[in-house]
C-alpha cells in the first residue's frame, strides 16, 4: 500500500483530536488507529478532553452568530468551493476510508462521491430555502412562514460511513446558516481529521473555520457534554438503537432536538414473478457490500417457496465466488469486519441461530489470511435458513448474515417483513404492478425507504434518508431534510387601520 495519500491529507505522526478554526494542542490519552485490513497501526490521535470540547463548542457558537447573517446564496457558494476541494482530494480520501474501515476501495471512493454530491445538492438548496404565504382570516392582514438558522448542530457518526454521514449533516447545516460540532467514531478518527482539514480550509479563508468543529474523545468526557450542551439545539446521531435511546433521553431532558438514524433489519421480498437474476445480484450487494456493515444491509430475504428455493441455489453459487481479502485489490468484493468484537458478535449470532433452529446453508466461518493480511478481521458471508419468529432474526447483527425466510404469499411476506422493531430500508422484487404498489402503500412496508426491483442499499442523496420505529424517525440528506437544521417562524402583519382579533373575538371597545 502506498501511504503517500496520508501526507496529501496532512496526516503525519500523532494528530490533534480537536479543531475549532485551528488545531488545538490536545493532551488526552493516545488513541492508536489500527486498520482492520492487517491489524497494523496506521496513525495516532491525542484525544480531546472536556476543556477542549468547551473550546470547540464556544468557537462554533461564536462563528454561528456571524455566519447566520451571511446571505444563504453566499453560504452556498462556499459549500460549492468545499465540493471542489473534495473533488480534488477524492482519491486520497477514498483510500483513507478504505484503510480505516476495510470497505473495498470502490466503496471508499463512492463514499467521498456521496459527500461531493451532497455539497452540490446543498449549493442549489441555498437558493431554495422556501417558506409559505398564508391567507389570514382578518382583513388587511398578511401571514407568512419563514425559516431561520437554528444554531450549532452536534453530529455523532458511526465507523461504517466516516465521511458521508457527516457531510449529509454539515453541508446542509452550513447552507442553512448553522455551525457543527462533530464527534466521530473513535474507530475511524483519521477520516474525520482529513475531512475537516479539506473542508475547513475553504471556510478559514473567509474567517469561518470555527463553523466545522471537531472533537475526538470518549463518550464520558466529550459525548456527555455534547448531549447536555444547551448551545447545541440539535444533535444528529447515527449508530445503534441502544445509543439512540441514550441520545434521545439526554437531549430531550433539556428539550433539545434530535435527528436519529439508528438500527436497520432490512428485508427484500421476492415473489414468484420476479426477475430472479436481478434479485440475486441486488441481494448479493445488499448483504455482502461493506461486509454487512451498512445500516441498509440486506439482513432478511423473504420469498415465496418456489422463488426462495431458486434464490438459495443462486446465492450459494454467488457466495462461493465472493473474493474476500485486501480491499485495495480491485478483484476483492468483501474486505474485513471492523474489529475482533464484530467478528465475535457474528459468531455469537450464528450460534444463537443454530440454537433457535436455524441452519447455516453457506459460510459463516472466520477466514485466516496469510502474509500481510494475517492480522485482519476476515469472515465468510453467511446464508442461514431460519424462521421469522426466531429472536436472532429480529435483531440487527452488524455482519454479513442473510436469513432466508419463507412466505406463503405477498400478504404473509409483508406481515413477516413488518414484524421486527426496526424500520429503515426495504425492497420488493416483482413484475406485477399491483404487488409493487401494495408494497409501497399504507398497508405495505413500514420502513422509511421502500424500493421496487432494486435492493435495500445504495440510497441516492436526493431523497430523504431515514427510517421508522426503532430506526429513530429522523431524515437526513435530500428532499426537505434541511428543515431539521432550521427554526420555523410564523409572522402576521397588520397593514390596516383596525385591530380585529382572530376567531371573531370581541374584547371590549378599547
Secondary structure, DSSP 8 states (H G I E B T S, - for coil): --THHHHHTT--SEEESEESSSB----S-EEEEE-TTTS-EEEEEE---HHHHHHHHHHHHHHHHHHTTS-HHHHHHHHHHHHHHHHHTHHHHHHHHHHHH---HHHHHHHHHHHHHHHHHHHHHTT----EEEE-SSTTEEEEEEEEE--EEEEE--STTTTHHHHHHHHHHHHTT-EEEEE--TTSHHHHHHHHHHHHHHHHTTT-GGGEEEE---IIIIIHHHHH-TT-SEEEEES-HHHHHHHHHHHHHTT-EEEEE----EEEEE-TTS-HHHHHHHHHHHHHGGGG-STT-EEEEEEEHHHHHHHHHHHHHHHHT--BS-TTSTT-SB---SSHHHHHHHHHHHHHHHHTT-EEEE--SEE---GGGTTS-EE--EEEE--TT-GGGGS--SSSEEEEEEESSHHHHHHHHH-SSEESEEEEE-S-HHHHHHHHSTTS--SSEEEESS-SS---TTSEE--EETT-S--EESTTGGGGGEEEEEEEEE-SS----GGG------
